Amino acid sequence: MGKGGRRKGAGRPPHKLKAENTSVLDVGYLSRHGHLDEGNWKRLYWQQNDEVRLEALVKAFDDHITVDIGMSSHWIGLTQTTCHFGGVRRWFICTRCGKRMGMLYFRKSYFACRHCQKIAYQSQSGDSEDRLIWQYHSFLHKIANKKLLPPRSRTRIDNNFLEIACHYDAMLDQAFRKIAMADSGYTFKNSTRL
């Protein structure tokens, strides 16, 4: 594993563009909101910090869509697969590699999949402490919405959360001890007692 995060060996290199900071075209979102229904022309907006970052006109055809951004038009192929219990699932065809994808990312003035665009997720650049923090907050969110889950899942989430919370508390205690020692004039390397 390469250098990343704050320390050597902490994760993948942090220089890649992050998926969370790009404009993404999600086939599930477009399908739910009628953007893929043949003959529809609908506006699509990408927002960041409550400001419109990018605006497009999506035109749906039988086997493809066109996404007009400013003066440029982007042709994106569509395909579908049958679901196990009936119905179909729609997919984009990546404009670079031709693979079936659920999301395409806008970068360098074209839409393509995450691999073709060399885009990474934020979590891939994190170290073990970052991953622990993300897990902790993910479990907090799940516990807040626990009523929506079946009873068996609730017990499993509670048990996993207790384990993650213990690790998280230990990490916070260690960080606070380092800060307290730095404030008192001692360095962490020279101190043998905490």
FIKOLZA-1660 file (N, C-alpha, C; in steps of 0.1 Angstrom, whole numbers, plus 5000, padded with zeros to 4 digits):
% residues 194
   i   px   py   pz ch aa at
   1 5008 4988 5000  A  M  N
   1 5000 5000 5000  A  M CA
   1 5009 5012 5000  A  M  C
   2 5005 5023 4993  A  G  N
   2 5013 5034 4992  A  G CA
   2 5011 5044 5003  A  G  C
   3 5018 5056 5001  A  K  N
   3 5016 5066 5011  A  K CA
   3 5003 5073 5009  A  K  C
   4 4997 5077 5020  A  G  N
   4 4984 5084 5020  A  G CA
   4 4980 5088 5034  A  G  C
   5 4969 5096 5035  A  G  N
   5 4965 5100 5048  A  G CA
   5 4976 5109 5054  A  G  C
   6 4977 5109 5067  A  R  N
   6 4987 5117 5074  A  R CA
   6 5001 5110 5076  A  R  C
   7 5001 5097 5075  A  R  N
   7 5013 5090 5078  A  R CA
   7 5017 5081 5067  A  R  C
   8 5030 5076 5067  A  K  N
   8 5034 5067 5057  A  K CA
   8 5027 5054 5058  A  K  C
   9 5022 5049 5047  A  G  N
   9 5015 5036 5047  A  G CA
   9 5001 5037 5052  A  G  C
  10 4995 5049 5053  A  A  N
  10 4982 5051 5059  A  A CA
  10 4971 5048 5049  A  A  C
  11 4973 5046 5036  A  G  N
  11 4962 5043 5027  A  G CA
  11 4967 5046 5013  A  G  C
  12 4958 5047 5004  A  R  N
  12 4962 5049 4990  A  R CA
  12 4966 5064 4988  A  R  C
  13 4973 5067 4977  A  P  N
  13 4978 5081 4976  A  P CA
  13 4967 5091 4976  A  P  C
  14 4969 5102 4983  A  P  N
  14 4958 5112 4984  A  P CA
  14 4957 5121 4972  A  P  C
  15 4965 5120 4962  A  H  N
  15 4965 5130 4951  A  H CA
  15 4954 5128 4941  A  H  C
  16 4947 5116 4941  A  K  N
  16 4936 5114 4932  A  K CA
  16 4924 5122 4935  A  K  C
  17 4917 5126 4925  A  L  N
  17 4904 5134 4927  A  L CA
  17 4895 5125 4934  A  L  C
  18 4887 5130 4944  A  K  N
  18 4878 5123 4952  A  K CA
  18 4864 5123 4945  A  K  C
  19 4857 5111 4946  A  A  N
  19 4844 5110 4940  A  A CA
  19 4834 5119 4947  A  A  C
  20 4836 5122 4960  A  E  N
  20 4827 5131 4967  A  E CA
  20 4827 5145 4962  A  E  C
  21 4838 5149 4955  A  N  N
  21 4840 5163 4950  A  N CA
  21 4837 5164 4935  A  N  C
  22 4831 5154 4929  A  T  N
  22 4829 5155 4914  A  T CA
  22 4814 5155 4911  A  T  C
  23 4811 5158 4899  A  S  N
  23 4797 5158 4894  A  S CA
  23 4794 5144 4889  A  S  C
  24 4784 5137 4895  A  V  N
  24 4782 5123 4892  A  V CA
  24 4768 5122 4885  A  V  C
  25 4767 5113 4876  A  L  N
  25 4754 5110 4869  A  L CA
  25 4750 5096 4874  A  L  C
  26 4740 5095 4882  A  D  N
  26 4735 5083 4888  A  D CA
  26 4723 5078 4881  A  D  C
  27 4724 5066 4875  A  V  N
  27 4714 5060 4867  A  V CA
  27 4701 5057 4876  A  V  C
  28 4703 5054 4889  A  G  N
  28 4692 5051 4898  A  G CA
  28 4684 5064 4900  A  G  C
  29 4691 5075 4903  A  Y  N
  29 4684 5088 4905  A  Y CA
  29 4676 5092 4892  A  Y  C
  30 4683 5091 4881  A  L  N
  30 4677 5095 4868  A  L CA
  30 4664 5086 4865  A  L  C
  31 4665 5073 4868  A  S  N
  31 4654 5064 4866  A  S CA
  31 4642 5067 4875  A  S  C
  32 4645 5070 4888  A  R  N
  32 4634 5073 4897  A  R CA
  32 4627 5086 4894  A  R  C
  33 4634 5096 4889  A  H  N
  33 4628 5109 4886  A  H CA
  33 4624 5111 4872  A  H  C
  34 4623 5100 4864  A  G  N
  34 4618 5101 4850  A  G CA
  34 4627 5107 4840  A  G  C
  35 4640 5108 4843  A  H  N
  35 4649 5114 4833  A  H CA
  35 4652 5104 4822  A  H  C
  36 4650 5091 4824  A  L  N
  36 4653 5081 4814  A  L CA
  36 4641 5076 4806  A  L  C
  37 4629 5082 4809  A  D  N
  37 4617 5078 4801  A  D CA
  37 4618 5084 4787  A  D  C
  38 4617 5076 4777  A  E  N
  38 4619 5080 4763  A  E CA
  38 4610 5092 4760  A  E  C
  39 4617 5102 4754  A  G  N
  39 4610 5114 4749  A  G CA
  39 4611 5125 4760  A  G  C
  40 4615 5123 4772  A  N  N
  40 4616 5133 4782  A  N CA
  40 4628 5142 4780  A  N  C
  41 4626 5155 4783  A  W  N
  41 4637 5164 4783  A  W CA
  41 4636 5171 4797  A  W  C
  42 4646 5169 4805  A  K  N
  42 4645 5175 4819  A  K CA
  42 4659 5181 4822  A  K  C
  43 4658 5191 4831  A  R  N
  43 4670 5198 4836  A  R CA
  43 4675 5191 4848  A  R  C
  44 4688 5191 4849  A  L  N
  44 4695 5184 4860  A  L CA
  44 4705 5194 4866  A  L  C
  45 4706 5195 4879  A  Y  N
  45 4715 5205 4886  A  Y CA
  45 4724 5197 4895  A  Y  C
  46 4737 5201 4895  A  W  N
  46 4746 5196 4905  A  W CA
  46 4749 5208 4915  A  W  C
  47 4747 5206 4928  A  Q  N
  47 4749 5216 4937  A  Q CA
  47 4760 5213 4947  A  Q  C
  48 4767 5224 4951  A  Q  N
  48 4777 5223 4962  A  Q CA
  48 4776 5235 4971  A  Q  C
  49 4774 5233 4984  A  N  N
  49 4773 5244 4993  A  N CA
  49 4761 5252 4990  A  N  C
  50 4750 5246 4986  A  D  N
  50 4737 5253 4982  A  D CA
  50 4739 5262 4970  A  D  C
  51 4749 5260 4962  A  E  N
  51 4751 5268 4949  A  E CA
  51 4751 5258 4938  A  E  C
  52 4745 5262 4927  A  V  N
  52 4745 5254 4915  A  V CA
  52 4759 5254 4909  A  V  C
  53 4765 5242 4908  A  R  N
  53 4779 5241 4903  A  R CA
  53 4778 5238 4888  A  R  C
  54 4768 5230 4884  A  L  N
  54 4767 5226 4870  A  L CA
  54 4753 5224 4867  A  L  C
  55 4749 5227 4854  A  E  N
  55 4735 5226 4850  A  E CA
  55 4735 5219 4836  A  E  C
  56 4726 5210 4834  A  A  N
  56 4725 5202 4822  A  A CA
  56 4711 5199 4818  A  A  C
  57 4709 5197 4805  A  L  N
  57 4696 5192 4800  A  L CA
  57 4698 5178 4795  A  L  C
  58 4690 5169 4801  A  V  N
  58 4690 5155 4798  A  V CA
  58 4679 5151 4789  A  V  C
  59 4682 5146 4777  A  K  N
  59 4672 5142 4767  A  K CA
  59 4673 5127 4766  A  K  C
  60 4661 5120 4768  A  A  N
  60 4661 5106 4768  A  A CA
  60 4656 5100 4755  A  A  C
  61 4663 5090 4750  A  F  N
  61 4659 5083 4738  A  F CA
  61 4658 5068 4741  A  F  C
  62 4655 5060 4731  A  D  N
  62 4653 5046 4734  A  D CA
  62 4665 5039 4740  A  D  C
  63 4676 5040 4734  A  D  N
  63 4688 5033 4738  A  D CA
  63 4700 5042 4743  A  D  C
  64 4697 5055 4745  A  H  N
  64 4708 5064 4750  A  H CA
  64 4701 5076 4755  A  H  C
  65 4710 5084 4762  A  I  N
  65 4706 5098 4766  A  I CA
  65 4716 5107 4761  A  I  C
  66 4712 5120 4759  A  T  N
  66 4722 5130 4757  A  T CA
  66 4722 5140 4768  A  T  C
  67 4733 5144 4773  A  V  N
  67 4734 5154 4784  A  V CA
  67 4741 5166 4778  A  V  C
  68 4733 5177 4777  A  D  N
  68 4738 5190 4771  A  D CA
  68 4743 5199 4783  A  D  C
  69 4756 5202 4783  A  I  N
  69 4762 5211 4793  A  I CA
  69 4768 5222 4785  A  I  C
  70 4762 5234 4787  A  G  N
  70 4767 5246 4780  A  G CA
  70 4765 5243 4765  A  G  C
  71 4776 5245 4757  A  M  N
  71 4776 5243 4743  A  M CA
  71 4779 5229 4739  A  M  C
  72 4783 5220 4748  A  S  N
  72 4787 5206 4745  A  S CA
  72 4776 5196 4747  A  S  C
  73 4775 5186 4739  A  S  N
  73 4765 5175 4741  A  S CA
  73 4772 5162 4743  A  S  C
  74 4768 5154 4753  A  H  N
  74 4775 5142 4756  A  H CA
  74 4765 5130 4754  A  H  C
  75 4769 5121 4745  A  W  N
  75 4760 5109 4742  A  W CA
  75 4764 5098 4751  A  W  C
  76 4754 5092 4759  A  I  N
  76 4757 5081 4768  A  I CA
  76 4747 5070 4765  A  I  C
  77 4753 5058 4762  A  G  N
  77 4745 5046 4759  A  G CA
  77 4738 5041 4771  A  G  C
  78 4727 5034 4769  A  L  N
  78 4719 5028 4780  A  L CA
  78 4717 5013 4777  A  L  C
  79 4717 5005 4787  A  T  N
  79 4714 4991 4786  A  T CA
  79 4705 4987 4798  A  T  C
  80 4700 4975 4798  A  Q  N
  80 4692 4971 4809  A  Q CA
  80 4694 4956 4812  A  Q  C
  81 4691 4952 4824  A  T  N
  81 4692 4937 4828  A  T CA
  81 4678 4934 4835  A  T  C
  82 4674 4922 4834  A  T  N
  82 4662 4918 4841  A  T CA
  82 4665 4915 4855  A  T  C
  83 4656 4918 4864  A  C  N
  83 4657 4916 4878  A  C CA
  83 4651 4902 4881  A  C  C
  84 4655 4897 4893  A  H  N
  84 4652 4883 4897  A  H CA
  84 4637 4881 4898  A  H  C
  85 4630 4891 4904  A  F  N
  85 4615 4890 4906  A  F CA
  85 4607 4899 4897  A  F  C
  86 4612 4901 4885  A  G  N
  86 4605 4909 4875  A  G CA
  86 4610 4923 4874  A  G  C
  87 4607 4929 4863  A  G  N
  87 4612 4943 4861  A  G CA
  87 4626 4943 4854  A  G  C
  88 4630 4955 4852  A  V  N
  88 4644 4957 4846  A  V CA
  88 4652 4967 4854  A  V  C
  89 4665 4966 4853  A  R  N
  89 4674 4976 4859  A  R CA
  89 4682 4983 4848  A  R  C
  90 4682 4996 4848  A  R  N
  90 4689 5003 4838  A  R CA
  90 4704 5006 4842  A  R  C
  91 4712 5007 4832  A  W  N
  91 4726 5009 4833  A  W CA
  91 4732 5018 4823  A  W  C
  92 4742 5026 4826  A  F  N
  92 4749 5034 4816  A  F CA
  92 4760 5025 4810  A  F  C
  93 4764 5028 4798  A  I  N
  93 4776 5022 4792  A  I CA
  93 4787 5033 4792  A  I  C
  94 4798 5029 4799  A  C  N
  94 4809 5039 4800  A  C CA
  94 4814 5043 4786  A  C  C
  95 4816 5056 4784  A  T  N
  95 4820 5061 4771  A  T CA
  95 4834 5058 4768  A  T  C
  96 4842 5054 4778  A  R  N
  96 4856 5050 4775  A  R CA
  96 4859 5035 4774  A  R  C
  97 4855 5028 4784  A  C  N
  97 4858 5013 4784  A  C CA
  97 4846 5005 4779  A  C  C
  98 4834 5010 4778  A  G  N
  98 4823 5003 4773  A  G CA
  98 4817 4993 4784  A  G  C
  99 4821 4994 4796  A  K  N
  99 4815 4985 4806  A  K CA
  99 4802 4991 4812  A  K  C
 100 4794 4982 4817  A  R  N
 100 4781 4986 4823  A  R CA
 100 4783 4992 4837  A  R  C
 101 4778 5004 4839  A  M  N
 101 4781 5011 4851  A  M CA
 101 4768 5018 4857  A  M  C
 102 4767 5020 4870  A  G  N
 102 4756 5026 4876  A  G CA
 102 4758 5041 4877  A  G  C
 103 4771 5045 4877  A  M  N
 103 4774 5060 4879  A  M CA
 103 4785 5063 4869  A  M  C
 104 4784 5075 4864  A  L  N
 104 4794 5081 4855  A  L CA
 104 4798 5094 4861  A  L  C
 105 4811 5098 4860  A  Y  N
 105 4816 5110 4866  A  Y CA
 105 4820 5120 4855  A  Y  C
 106 4817 5133 4858  A  F  N
 106 4821 5143 4848  A  F CA
 106 4834 5149 4852  A  F  C
 107 4844 5147 4843  A  R  N
 107 4857 5152 4845  A  R CA
 107 4864 5153 4831  A  R  C
 108 4873 5164 4830  A  K  N
 108 4880 5166 4817  A  K CA
 108 4870 5167 4806  A  K  C
 109 4858 5173 4808  A  S  N
 109 4848 5176 4798  A  S CA
 109 4842 5163 4792  A  S  C
 110 4842 5152 4799  A  Y  N
 110 4834 5141 4794  A  Y CA
 110 4830 5132 4806  A  Y  C
 111 4819 5124 4804  A  F  N
 111 4815 5114 4814  A  F CA
 111 4821 5101 4812  A  F  C
 112 4826 5095 4822  A  A  N
 112 4831 5081 4822  A  A CA
 112 4831 5075 4836  A  A  C
 113 4834 5062 4837  A  C  N
 113 4833 5056 4850  A  C CA
 113 4845 5060 4859  A  C  C
 114 4844 5057 4871  A  R  N
 114 4854 5061 4881  A  R CA
 114 4868 5056 4878  A  R  C
 115 4869 5044 4873  A  H  N
 115 4882 5038 4869  A  H CA
 115 4888 5045 4858  A  H  C
 116 4880 5048 4847  A  C  N
 116 4886 5055 4835  A  C CA
 116 4890 5070 4839  A  C  C
 117 4882 5076 4848  A  Q  N
 117 4885 5090 4852  A  Q CA
 117 4896 5090 4863  A  Q  C
 118 4901 5079 4868  A  K  N
 118 4911 5079 4879  A  K CA
 118 4906 5086 4891  A  K  C
 119 4894 5083 4895  A  I  N
 119 4888 5089 4907  A  I CA
 119 4887 5079 4918  A  I  C
 120 4891 5083 4930  A  A  N
 120 4890 5075 4942  A  A CA
 120 4880 5080 4952  A  A  C
 121 4876 5071 4961  A  Y  N
 121 4867 5075 4972  A  Y CA
 121 4875 5081 4983  A  Y  C
 122 4869 5090 4991  A  Q  N
 122 4876 5097 5002  A  Q CA
 122 4881 5086 5012  A  Q  C
 123 4873 5076 5014  A  S  N
 123 4877 5066 5024  A  S CA
 123 4889 5058 5020  A  S  C
 124 4893 5057 5007  A  Q  N
 124 4904 5050 5003  A  Q CA
 124 4917 5057 5006  A  Q  C
 125 4917 5070 5009  A  S  N
 125 4929 5077 5013  A  S CA
 125 4931 5078 5028  A  S  C
 126 4922 5073 5035  A  G  N
 126 4922 5074 5050  A  G CA
 126 4931 5064 5056  A  G  C
 127 4936 5067 5068  A  D  N
 127 4944 5057 5076  A  D CA
 127 4934 5050 5085  A  D  C
 128 4940 5041 5094  A  S  N
 128 4931 5033 5103  A  S CA
 128 4923 5041 5112  A  S  C
 129 4928 5053 5117  A  E  N
 129 4921 5061 5126  A  E CA
 129 4909 5068 5118  A  E  C
 130 4911 5072 5106  A  D  N
 130 4900 5078 5098  A  D CA
 130 4889 5067 5095  A  D  C
 131 4893 5055 5092  A  R  N
 131 4883 5045 5090  A  R CA
 131 4875 5041 5102  A  R  C
 132 4882 5042 5114  A  L  N
 132 4875 5039 5126  A  L CA
 132 4865 5051 5129  A  L  C
 133 4868 5063 5126  A  I  N
 133 4859 5074 5128  A  I CA
 133 4847 5073 5119  A  I  C
 134 4850 5069 5106  A  W  N
 134 4839 5068 5097  A  W CA
 134 4829 5056 5101  A  W  C
 135 4835 5045 5106  A  Q  N
 135 4827 5034 5111  A  Q CA
 135 4818 5038 5122  A  Q  C
 136 4824 5046 5132  A  Y  N
 136 4817 5050 5144  A  Y CA
 136 4805 5059 5140  A  Y  C
 137 4808 5069 5131  A  H  N
 137 4797 5077 5127  A  H CA
 137 4786 5070 5118  A  H  C
 138 4790 5060 5111  A  S  N
 138 4781 5052 5103  A  S CA
 138 4772 5044 5112  A  S  C
 139 4778 5038 5123  A  F  N
 139 4770 5031 5133  A  F CA
 139 4760 5041 5140  A  F  C
 140 4765 5053 5144  A  L  N
 140 4756 5062 5150  A  L CA
 140 4744 5065 5141  A  L  C
 141 4746 5067 5128  A  H  N
 141 4735 5069 5119  A  H CA
 141 4726 5057 5119  A  H  C
 142 4731 5045 5119  A  K  N
 142 4723 5033 5118  A  K CA
 142 4715 5032 5131  A  K  C
 143 4721 5035 5143  A  I  N
 143 4713 5034 5155  A  I CA
 143 4702 5044 5156  A  I  C
 144 4705 5056 5150  A  A  N
 144 4694 5066 5150  A  A CA
 144 4682 5062 5142  A  A  C
 145 4685 5054 5132  A  N  N
 145 4674 5049 5123  A  N CA
 145 4671 5034 5125  A  N  C
 146 4673 5029 5137  A  K  N
 146 4672 5015 5141  A  K CA
 146 4658 5010 5140  A  K  C
 147 4648 5018 5142  A  K  N
 147 4634 5014 5141  A  K CA
 147 4630 5009 5128  A  K  C
 148 4637 5013 5117  A  L  N
 148 4634 5009 5104  A  L CA
 148 4640 4995 5100  A  L  C
 149 4648 4989 5109  A  L  N
 149 4655 4977 5106  A  L CA
 149 4647 4965 5112  A  L  C
 150 4649 4953 5107  A  P  N
 150 4643 4941 5113  A  P CA
 150 4650 4938 5127  A  P  C
 151 4643 4931 5136  A  P  N
 151 4649 4929 5150  A  P CA
 151 4663 4923 5150  A  P  C
 152 4665 4913 5141  A  R  N
 152 4678 4906 5141  A  R CA
 152 4689 4916 5138  A  R  C
 153 4687 4925 5128  A  S  N
 153 4697 4934 5124  A  S CA
 153 4700 4944 5136  A  S  C
 154 4690 4948 5143  A  R  N
 154 4691 4957 5154  A  R CA
 154 4702 4952 5165  A  R  C
 155 4700 4939 5168  A  T  N
 155 4709 4933 5178  A  T CA
 155 4724 4933 5172  A  T  C
 156 4725 4929 5160  A  R  N
 156 4739 4928 5154  A  R CA
 156 4745 4942 5153  A  R  C
 157 4737 4952 5150  A  I  N
 157 4742 4966 5149  A  I CA
 157 4746 4971 5163  A  I  C
 158 4738 4968 5174  A  D  N
 158 4742 4971 5187  A  D CA
 158 4755 4965 5192  A  D  C
 159 4757 4952 5189  A  N  N
 159 4769 4945 5193  A  N CA
 159 4781 4951 5185  A  N  C
 160 4780 4953 5172  A  N  N
 160 4791 4959 5164  A  N CA
 160 4794 4973 5169  A  N  C
 161 4784 4981 5172  A  F  N
 161 4786 4994 5176  A  F CA
 161 4794 4995 5189  A  F  C
 162 4790 4986 5199  A  L  N
 162 4798 4986 5212  A  L CA
 162 4812 4983 5210  A  L  C
 163 4816 4974 5201  A  E  N
 163 4830 4971 5198  A  E CA
 163 4837 4983 5192  A  E  C
 164 4831 4989 5182  A  I  N
 164 4836 5001 5175  A  I CA
 164 4838 5013 5185  A  I  C
 165 4827 5015 5193  A  A  N
 165 4827 5026 5203  A  A CA
 165 4839 5024 5213  A  A  C
 166 4842 5012 5217  A  C  N
 166 4853 5010 5226  A  C CA
 166 4866 5014 5220  A  C  C
 167 4868 5010 5207  A  H  N
 167 4881 5013 5200  A  H CA
 167 4881 5028 5198  A  H  C
 168 4870 5034 5195  A  Y  N
 168 4869 5049 5192  A  Y CA
 168 4873 5057 5205  A  Y  C
 169 4867 5053 5216  A  D  N
 169 4870 5059 5229  A  D CA
 169 4885 5058 5233  A  D  C
 170 4890 5046 5231  A  A  N
 170 4905 5044 5234  A  A CA
 170 4913 5054 5225  A  A  C
 171 4910 5055 5212  A  M  N
 171 4917 5064 5203  A  M CA
 171 4916 5078 5208  A  M  C
 172 4904 5083 5212  A  L  N
 172 4902 5096 5216  A  L CA
 172 4910 5099 5229  A  L  C
 173 4910 5089 5238  A  D  N
 173 4917 5091 5251  A  D CA
 173 4932 5093 5248  A  D  C
 174 4937 5085 5239  A  Q  N
 174 4952 5086 5236  A  Q CA
 174 4955 5099 5229  A  Q  C
 175 4946 5104 5221  A  A  N
 175 4948 5117 5214  A  A CA
 175 4947 5128 5224  A  A  C
 176 4938 5128 5234  A  F  N
 176 4937 5138 5244  A  F CA
 176 4949 5138 5253  A  F  C
 177 4955 5126 5256  A  R  N
 177 4967 5125 5264  A  R CA
 177 4978 5131 5257  A  R  C
 178 4980 5129 5244  A  K  N
 178 4990 5136 5237  A  K CA
 178 4989 5151 5237  A  K  C
 179 4977 5156 5236  A  I  N
 179 4975 5170 5236  A  I CA
 179 4978 5176 5250  A  I  C
 180 4974 5169 5260  A  A  N
 180 4976 5174 5274  A  A CA
 180 4991 5174 5277  A  A  C
 181 4999 5164 5272  A  M  N
 181 5013 5163 5274  A  M CA
 181 5020 5174 5266  A  M  C
 182 5015 5177 5254  A  A  N
 182 5021 5188 5246  A  A CA
 182 5019 5201 5253  A  A  C
 183 5007 5203 5259  A  D  N
 183 5004 5216 5265  A  D CA
 183 5012 5218 5278  A  D  C
 184 5016 5207 5285  A  S  N
 184 5023 5208 5297  A  S CA
 184 5038 5209 5295  A  S  C
 185 5043 5208 5282  A  G  N
 185 5057 5210 5279  A  G CA
 185 5064 5197 5278  A  G  C
 186 5058 5185 5280  A  Y  N
 186 5065 5172 5278  A  Y CA
 186 5063 5168 5264  A  Y  C
 187 5072 5161 5258  A  T  N
 187 5070 5154 5245  A  T CA
 187 5066 5140 5247  A  T  C
 188 5058 5135 5238  A  F  N
 188 5053 5122 5239  A  F CA
 188 5064 5111 5239  A  F  C
 189 5075 5113 5231  A  K  N
 189 5085 5103 5230  A  K CA
 189 5093 5102 5243  A  K  C
 190 5095 5113 5250  A  N  N
 190 5103 5113 5262  A  N CA
 190 5096 5108 5274  A  N  C
 191 5083 5108 5274  A  S  N
 191 5075 5104 5285  A  S CA
 191 5072 5089 5285  A  S  C
 192 5074 5083 5297  A  T  N
 192 5072 5069 5298  A  T CA
 192 5058 5066 5304  A  T  C
 193 5053 5076 5312  A  R  N
 193 5040 5074 5319  A  R CA
 193 5030 5083 5312  A  R  C
 194 5017 5078 5312  A  L  N
 194 5006 5087 5307  A  L CA
 194 4997 5091 5318  A  L  C
% end
